[in-house]
Amino acid sequence: MKDKIYKAKVDGNWFFLIGVFISVIMILIGVTSNTQTNDYYYGVVAVAIIGGLLYILATKSSYTLTEDKLVIKFFMYTNELPYSYIQHIKISNYPSSGRKAAFAKEGLSIFYNQGNLLFIGPERRKEFIQDIASRANHIQIIEK
């Protein structure tokens, strides 16, 4: 079977809300300080630039289904997870535990190696599930 790449779904609201929160806190600290300068705006600009770069890196994240494994590229993190390690995949929304290789609240919880959990968020979730099920028929798919 040919390798198939699925882009990661990125809910941009998270980046926006975190950036706004940090910027508001920095402005409040700057306004209420005893200094006469407006240097706190440099921090706000830095937060905006760093947030933008992180958002760009998040949109470059992907999940690749190869013949025998799932390759996860998330930010600077790359992991290869052989299909033989995966017990089941559960359709889920915003997991409460486990590693998260996603910035989406809707995704898939992958249970592997007898109790480990990884949350991923492919953009085309249904197509991803069908594709991985066709490549590894031992994986149980749990819907809600």
Disulfide bonds with the S-S distance in Angstrom:
none
